[in-house]
Amino acid sequence: MKRLSITVGAVALTVGLATPAVADRDAENFGQGTAFEQGTAFGQATAVGQGTGLGQATAFGQATLTGFASLPAETFVPNSEPSGSAIGAGPFNGITGPFADQPVQGFSGAVNRHDGSYDVLSDNGYGSQANSADFLLRVHRVKPDTKTGKVKVLGGFNLSDPHHKVPFPLTRTDRVLTGADFDVESIVRAYDGSYWLGDEFGPFLLHFSSTGKLLEAPISLDGVRAPENPYLNGAQPTTGSSKGFEGMVRAVDGRHLYPLLEGTVNGDTPGDLRFSEFDLKAREYTGKRFTYRLESPSNAIGDAIAVDKNRFLVIERDGGQGADAKFKRIYLADTRDRNGDGVMDKTLVADLMNIANPKGLGGFGATFTFPFTTIEDVVLLDSRTLAVLNDNNFPFSSGRTPGKADNNEFITIKLTESLKADKRALK
């Protein structure tokens, strides 16, 4: 989440969020001499046109909006604690703090529960360590209603450290975790039902039980320390603030995690991001890593998920919102580096600023855009359907309607070509 001194507009809208489908029947056969493997263009492919030499020889056609729902910006956890005392005087996009309850805010990661609901992760609160000490880190369970266009908040759980696994001081004596302790930006569910979260302040990997209790000490990545890292001890950070683990992939084998940094590590090529391999059985990094190259060093990533053992979907975006939003895309990134340039090959699968909307979902026109500063959630529903969610940076972003705080929007889009995903990626 990036703090913005802007305001925002969420619109009450209609829906039709697609129900997750089963994987394509030939998903497990992908890689057996397919056109993608041979580097040829798909039927509706068009040139990416970036001229970057990143192995982007092909691109999918225009994705189609198949579902839309929104959760109003001013949605709060009932009977929770006050929050927002340090965000400033405001008002921000028509909203004045502090708040009597905790906002259901800023979705920075999502997990499909396969029953029509999702676990969604709120990030550190209000955009910085300094103003988020009264924001309780939380995983919410939400369910988009395809008939009403609304999203129900079914419940959730706060994140805590009751077993004193964190070795450095926390904000609260009851060891409930806050946005001053960690900036959680990515979440995956392991096959054992526990959750792994990626943090930006360390950056750290954090392992939680299914009810949000920290199970082990935060795990660092050698050579990478953010300005907020509690172990700096006067040393210089090696990456920027809010540039830690923005995305995290659970490998289809269930054995590995691949946390993806949002920012370039000092000394690396500007715009190159480290995609490191973590062994869940050994509880350590293997030393193996891949490089994801941004289309522009000024861009950022929002999320990453697995398609199969070699291919990941990655959200890449600029920092604009509303009329200034130009670059909001989802790429298929391949670790096999077929052109030998040392970075992951990339294929554009969806331009989120150019989505076909033939049914006029949400009350929008024939072309739908997702013009938010931070788009931080992608879920693979089947080999041609993705769910995408925004982080609304409550109450600071106003990408949908100038001057009004953004809602949390949920969309599903259908791709023009099948990803032929490994069935394990859909679990």
C-alpha positions as MATLAB code, in Angstrom:
seq = 'MKRLSITVGAVALTVGLATPAVADRDAENFGQGTAFEQGTAFGQATAVGQGTGLGQATAFGQATLTGFASLPAETFVPNSEPSGSAIGAGPFNGITGPFADQPVQGFSGAVNRHDGSYDVLSDNGYGSQANSADFLLRVHRVKPDTKTGKVKVLGGFNLSDPHHKVPFPLTRTDRVLTGADFDVESIVRAYDGSYWLGDEFGPFLLHFSSTGKLLEAPISLDGVRAPENPYLNGAQPTTGSSKGFEGMVRAVDGRHLYPLLEGTVNGDTPGDLRFSEFDLKAREYTGKRFTYRLESPSNAIGDAIAVDKNRFLVIERDGGQGADAKFKRIYLADTRDRNGDGVMDKTLVADLMNIANPKGLGGFGATFTFPFTTIEDVVLLDSRTLAVLNDNNFPFSSGRTPGKADNNEFITIKLTESLKADKRALK';
ca = [
       0.000    0.000    0.000;
       1.220    3.481   -0.861;
      -0.069    6.439    1.093;
      -1.651    9.070   -1.138;
      -2.787   12.556   -0.275;
      -5.749   12.150   -2.589;
      -9.351   11.092   -2.148;
     -11.521    8.586   -3.705;
     -14.706    7.336   -5.007;
     -16.356    4.045   -4.609;
     -19.492    3.451   -6.521;
     -22.302    1.199   -5.481;
     -22.461   -1.268   -8.291;
     -23.854   -4.427   -9.751;
     -22.288   -7.807  -10.060;
     -22.229  -11.232  -11.536;
     -19.009  -12.510  -10.084;
     -18.138  -15.693  -11.894;
     -18.160  -18.991  -10.088;
     -14.823  -20.796  -10.170;
     -14.818  -23.408  -12.883;
     -12.835  -26.569  -13.155;
      -9.512  -26.620  -14.910;
      -9.356  -27.314  -18.616;
      -9.299  -31.018  -19.332;
      -5.947  -30.777  -21.034;
      -4.348  -28.676  -18.279;
      -2.045  -31.420  -17.148;
      -0.809  -31.896  -20.705;
       0.491  -28.377  -21.113;
       4.051  -28.252  -22.304;
       3.739  -31.223  -24.650;
       4.640  -29.467  -27.851;
       2.041  -26.693  -27.621;
       2.190  -23.494  -29.632;
       3.223  -21.559  -26.523;
       6.169  -23.868  -25.951;
       7.272  -23.298  -29.542;
       7.088  -19.530  -29.203;
       4.372  -19.043  -31.833;
       1.531  -16.565  -31.623;
      -1.929  -17.426  -30.345;
      -4.937  -17.015  -32.581;
      -5.853  -13.552  -31.317;
      -2.410  -12.504  -30.207;
      -1.143   -9.019  -30.855;
       2.287   -7.533  -30.485;
       3.007   -6.182  -27.022;
       4.662   -3.196  -28.584;
       6.988   -2.298  -25.744;
      10.177   -2.963  -27.657;
      11.963   -4.086  -24.532;
      13.342   -7.369  -25.738;
      11.903   -9.195  -22.723;
      10.816  -12.268  -24.621;
       7.310  -10.842  -25.138;
       6.844  -12.050  -28.697;
       3.101  -12.615  -28.216;
       0.169  -11.302  -26.246;
      -3.366  -12.444  -25.606;
      -6.295  -10.491  -27.015;
      -8.670   -8.223  -25.091;
      -9.970   -9.827  -21.903;
     -13.712   -9.713  -21.160;
     -15.397   -8.645  -17.920;
     -17.540  -11.515  -16.617;
     -18.273  -10.411  -13.058;
     -18.342   -7.252  -10.943;
     -19.021   -6.498   -7.277;
     -17.919   -3.849   -4.812;
     -17.563   -3.398   -1.074;
     -18.233    0.190    0.096;
     -15.162    2.085    1.259;
     -16.702    2.863    4.648;
     -17.081   -0.734    5.804;
     -15.903   -1.487    9.330;
     -15.415   -4.517   11.565;
     -18.381   -4.470   13.986;
     -17.618   -3.788   17.646;
     -13.886   -3.483   17.020;
     -11.307   -1.007   18.328;
     -10.913    2.631   17.250;
      -8.462    3.286   14.438;
      -6.924    6.062   12.361;
      -5.875    8.425   15.142;
      -2.591    9.250   13.378;
      -3.713    9.759    9.775;
      -4.044   13.521   10.027;
      -6.818   16.065   10.152;
      -8.432   15.360    6.787;
     -10.984   15.152    5.418;
      -9.658   12.668    2.862;
     -11.952   12.190   -0.106;
     -14.855   13.306    2.050;
     -13.926   11.012    4.949;
     -12.715   12.277    8.312;
     -10.929   10.174   10.901;
     -10.370    8.800   13.385;
     -12.788    5.901   13.141;
     -14.803    4.241   15.875;
     -13.995    0.792   14.460;
     -11.392   -0.937   12.335;
     -11.926   -0.435    8.585;
     -12.211   -3.456    6.296;
      -9.534   -1.943    4.142;
      -6.907   -2.273    1.481;
      -6.933   -5.836    0.171;
      -3.323   -6.782   -0.548;
      -3.765  -10.530   -0.987;
      -6.560  -13.017   -1.632;
      -7.081  -16.769   -1.225;
      -9.916  -18.668   -2.866;
     -11.840  -20.787   -0.349;
     -13.657  -22.636   -3.164;
     -17.087  -22.091   -1.628;
     -17.787  -18.714   -3.208;
     -15.873  -16.871   -0.501;
     -12.328  -15.533   -0.233;
      -9.830  -14.832    2.512;
      -8.567  -11.309    1.885;
      -5.618   -9.713    3.637;
      -5.661   -6.100    4.786;
      -2.228   -4.503    4.589;
      -0.518   -2.357    7.215;
      -3.327    0.144    7.557;
      -2.761    3.714    6.466;
       0.366    3.565    4.346;
       3.241    3.917    6.789;
       4.652    2.493    9.987;
       4.227    5.827   11.748;
       0.464    6.173   11.268;
      -0.710    2.566   11.561;
      -0.075    1.553   15.179;
      -3.814    1.410   15.906;
      -4.628   -0.644   12.800;
      -4.965   -4.332   13.672;
      -3.619   -6.698   11.020;
      -6.440   -8.951    9.893;
      -7.592  -11.552    7.403;
     -11.227  -11.066    6.405;
     -13.537  -13.633    4.908;
     -15.712  -12.063    2.227;
     -18.287  -13.363   -0.239;
     -19.284  -11.516   -3.408;
     -23.042  -11.768   -4.025;
     -23.628  -12.316   -7.712;
     -27.282  -11.341   -7.510;
     -27.073   -8.061   -5.637;
     -23.646   -6.835   -6.709;
     -22.656   -6.465   -3.078;
     -19.958   -8.141   -1.031;
     -20.720   -9.681    2.334;
     -18.109   -9.648    5.078;
     -18.589  -12.996    6.772;
     -15.994  -12.582    9.505;
     -12.276  -12.999    9.866;
      -9.448  -13.094   12.383;
      -6.764  -10.766   13.680;
      -3.099  -11.689   13.430;
      -1.270  -12.182   16.725;
       1.888  -13.538   18.336;
       0.692  -15.202   21.556;
       3.664  -17.576   21.666;
       6.284  -14.786   21.546;
       7.834  -15.850   18.256;
       8.736  -12.254   17.318;
      12.096  -11.480   18.981;
      11.840   -7.690   18.728;
       9.421   -5.378   20.577;
       5.830   -5.180   19.373;
       3.421   -2.267   19.604;
       0.916   -3.934   21.900;
       1.487   -5.816   25.120;
      -1.263   -8.300   24.238;
       0.811   -9.169   21.119;
      -1.983   -8.520   18.664;
      -0.102   -7.387   15.555;
      -0.515   -3.919   14.078;
       0.480   -1.956   11.023;
       3.421   -0.563   12.973;
       4.814   -4.076   13.446;
       4.522   -5.506    9.936;
       3.352   -4.424    6.505;
       1.710   -7.609    5.221;
       1.204   -7.524    1.461;
       0.827  -11.107    0.236;
      -0.813  -14.309    1.435;
      -0.943  -17.957    0.402;
      -2.532  -20.946    2.059;
      -0.310  -24.000    2.400;
      -1.698  -27.459    1.797;
      -1.754  -28.038    5.577;
      -4.216  -25.155    6.012;
      -1.769  -22.679    7.546;
      -1.028  -19.306    5.995;
       2.220  -17.758    4.795;
       2.351  -13.986    4.524;
       4.894  -11.722    2.898;
       5.894   -8.566    4.778;
       7.568   -5.393    3.505;
       9.148   -4.024    6.680;
      11.763   -6.777    6.947;
      11.064   -8.033    4.483;
      10.002  -11.200    6.311;
       8.122  -14.384    5.656;
       5.504  -14.898    8.356;
       3.859  -18.243    9.111;
       0.436  -18.238   10.769;
      -2.036  -20.863   11.891;
      -5.456  -21.087   10.285;
      -6.729  -18.779   13.050;
      -3.997  -16.135   12.718;
      -1.485  -17.126   15.414;
       2.177  -16.749   14.469;
       3.814  -20.177   14.412;
       7.503  -19.322   14.075;
       9.912  -16.414   14.117;
       9.906  -14.032   11.142;
      12.201  -15.334    8.387;
      14.603  -12.907    6.710;
      16.057  -12.968    3.202;
      19.841  -12.621    3.213;
      21.101   -9.418    1.658;
      17.702   -7.695    1.619;
      16.745   -5.217    4.338;
      14.183   -2.441    4.177;
      14.511    0.889    6.020;
      12.021   -0.378    8.643;
      13.982   -3.580    9.322;
      14.419   -3.962   13.120;
      17.861   -5.551   12.677;
      19.512   -2.710   10.731;
      21.413   -1.423   13.778;
      22.605    1.634   11.895;
      23.462   -0.199    8.682;
      22.152    1.023    5.346;
      19.006   -0.647    3.939;
      19.406   -2.507    0.659;
      15.956   -1.766   -0.755;
      13.444    1.038   -0.470;
      10.555    1.546    1.907;
       7.443   -0.439    0.913;
       9.513   -2.462   -1.553;
       9.497   -5.821    0.232;
       7.415   -8.937   -0.464;
       4.487   -7.546   -2.419;
       3.692  -10.846   -4.122;
       4.135  -14.474   -3.147;
       3.625  -17.671   -5.088;
       2.787  -21.032   -3.585;
       4.388  -23.534   -5.952;
       2.030  -26.160   -7.344;
       4.101  -28.878   -5.653;
       3.304  -27.353   -2.257;
       6.980  -27.609   -1.335;
       8.196  -24.131   -2.226;
       7.267  -20.485   -1.893;
       8.443  -17.765   -4.249;
       8.187  -14.328   -2.621;
       8.583  -11.475   -5.101;
      10.094   -8.154   -4.072;
       8.357   -4.988   -5.201;
      11.577   -3.019   -5.471;
      15.051   -3.492   -6.908;
      17.804   -4.447   -4.474;
      20.730   -2.030   -4.383;
      23.306   -3.042   -6.985;
      20.833   -4.907   -9.194;
      19.745   -3.556  -12.577;
      17.026   -0.917  -12.032;
      13.636   -2.509  -12.638;
      14.868   -6.054  -11.961;
      13.038   -7.782   -9.102;
      14.203  -10.850   -7.193;
      11.922  -13.901   -7.198;
      13.523  -16.135   -4.544;
      12.836  -19.795   -3.805;
      12.007  -20.839   -0.239;
      11.886  -24.507    0.782;
       8.986  -25.128    3.156;
      10.343  -28.459    4.335;
      13.854  -27.198    5.113;
      12.506  -23.807    6.275;
      15.222  -21.949    4.387;
      15.914  -20.214    1.112;
      17.521  -22.525   -1.438;
      19.697  -19.835   -3.014;
      17.860  -20.250   -6.310;
      16.133  -17.191   -7.691;
      14.678  -15.767  -10.874;
      14.535  -12.191  -12.126;
      11.321  -10.440  -13.114;
      12.044   -7.304  -15.172;
       9.545   -4.462  -15.015;
       8.548   -2.751  -18.262;
       9.735    0.483  -16.634;
      11.841    0.907  -13.478;
       9.121    3.281  -12.254;
       6.507    0.515  -12.316;
       5.717   -1.831   -9.427;
       4.232   -5.283   -9.031;
       0.996   -5.992   -7.199;
       0.700   -9.766   -6.845;
       1.920  -13.085   -8.221;
       0.417  -16.579   -8.406;
       1.399  -19.918   -9.945;
      -0.001  -21.311  -13.186;
       2.268  -24.363  -13.229;
       5.795  -25.235  -12.116;
       7.382  -22.801  -14.583;
       4.842  -20.038  -15.141;
       3.491  -17.345  -12.842;
       0.939  -14.582  -13.317;
       2.223  -11.177  -12.192;
       0.326   -7.898  -11.839;
       2.465   -4.987  -13.019;
       1.284   -1.406  -12.677;
       2.217    2.246  -12.790;
       1.508    4.604   -9.887;
      -1.331    6.493  -11.535;
      -5.010    6.496  -10.671;
      -8.115    7.708  -12.474;
      -7.230    9.713  -15.567;
      -3.529    9.286  -14.776;
      -3.715    5.474  -14.744;
      -2.099    4.193  -17.937;
      -0.374    0.898  -17.202;
      -2.235   -1.814  -15.268;
      -1.454   -5.242  -16.683;
      -1.223   -8.938  -15.927;
       1.708  -10.844  -17.414;
       2.461  -14.520  -17.714;
       6.078  -14.824  -16.563;
       8.057  -17.955  -17.461;
      11.111  -19.009  -15.451;
      12.594  -20.992  -18.353;
      14.029  -17.860  -20.032;
      13.783  -19.214  -23.562;
      15.554  -16.251  -25.154;
      18.493  -16.490  -22.751;
      18.507  -12.864  -21.623;
      18.702  -13.730  -17.930;
      15.195  -12.597  -17.003;
      11.810  -14.287  -16.992;
      10.019  -14.313  -20.342;
       6.794  -12.300  -20.298;
       3.534  -12.566  -22.211;
       0.781   -9.994  -21.744;
      -2.467  -11.795  -20.882;
      -4.710   -8.918  -19.762;
      -4.633   -5.130  -20.018;
      -6.724   -3.999  -17.045;
      -7.230   -0.592  -18.659;
      -8.845   -2.153  -21.730;
     -11.353   -4.848  -20.777;
     -14.329   -5.651  -23.006;
     -17.674   -5.239  -21.254;
     -20.341   -6.342  -23.757;
     -22.976   -6.865  -21.033;
     -22.417   -3.458  -19.435;
     -21.654   -4.980  -16.036;
     -21.451   -2.546  -13.140;
     -23.236    0.087  -15.177;
     -20.081    0.771  -17.164;
     -19.686    1.137  -20.911;
     -18.418   -1.248  -23.566;
     -14.840   -0.844  -22.347;
     -14.150   -1.347  -18.653;
     -11.077    0.002  -16.896;
      -9.576   -0.781  -13.491;
      -7.936    2.608  -12.851;
      -6.642    2.148   -9.316;
      -3.235    3.092   -7.962;
      -2.733   -0.291   -6.325;
      -4.115   -3.513   -7.820;
      -2.780   -6.188   -5.515;
      -4.802   -9.375   -5.887;
      -5.136  -11.947   -8.651;
      -6.757  -15.363   -8.223;
      -6.774  -18.143  -10.822;
     -10.342  -19.483  -11.025;
      -9.837  -21.671  -14.075;
      -7.496  -21.702  -17.049;
      -9.264  -18.764  -18.691;
     -10.798  -16.894  -15.762;
      -9.127  -14.624  -13.220;
     -10.470  -12.740  -10.227;
      -8.785   -9.368   -9.661;
      -9.148   -7.073   -6.623;
      -7.823   -3.620   -5.803;
      -6.267   -2.202   -2.650;
      -8.303    0.947   -1.976;
      -5.723    2.573    0.334;
      -8.613    3.726    2.519;
      -9.336    6.588    2.700;
      -6.662    8.049    0.439;
      -7.241    6.680   -3.088;
      -9.817    8.024   -5.542;
      -9.214    6.168   -8.785;
     -12.811    5.411   -9.695;
     -14.423    8.776   -8.932;
     -12.343   11.888   -8.158;
     -12.973   13.176   -4.657;
     -14.585    9.982   -3.363;
     -12.851    7.188   -1.488;
     -12.437    4.056   -3.578;
     -14.450    0.954   -2.859;
     -12.822   -2.451   -2.757;
     -13.822   -3.846   -6.159;
     -13.925   -7.497   -7.204;
     -13.919   -8.365  -10.875;
     -13.638  -11.555  -12.884;
     -12.220  -11.498  -16.396;
     -12.088  -14.104  -19.134;
      -8.892  -14.400  -21.172;
      -8.905  -14.939  -24.920;
      -6.672  -17.992  -24.612;
      -6.383  -20.827  -22.139;
      -3.448  -20.776  -19.739;
      -3.649  -24.599  -19.591;
      -2.952  -24.379  -15.879;
      -1.747  -27.218  -13.715;
      -4.800  -28.415  -11.774;
      -2.865  -28.003   -8.528;
      -2.690  -24.261   -9.157;
      -6.467  -24.110   -8.741;
      -6.520  -25.622   -5.260;
];
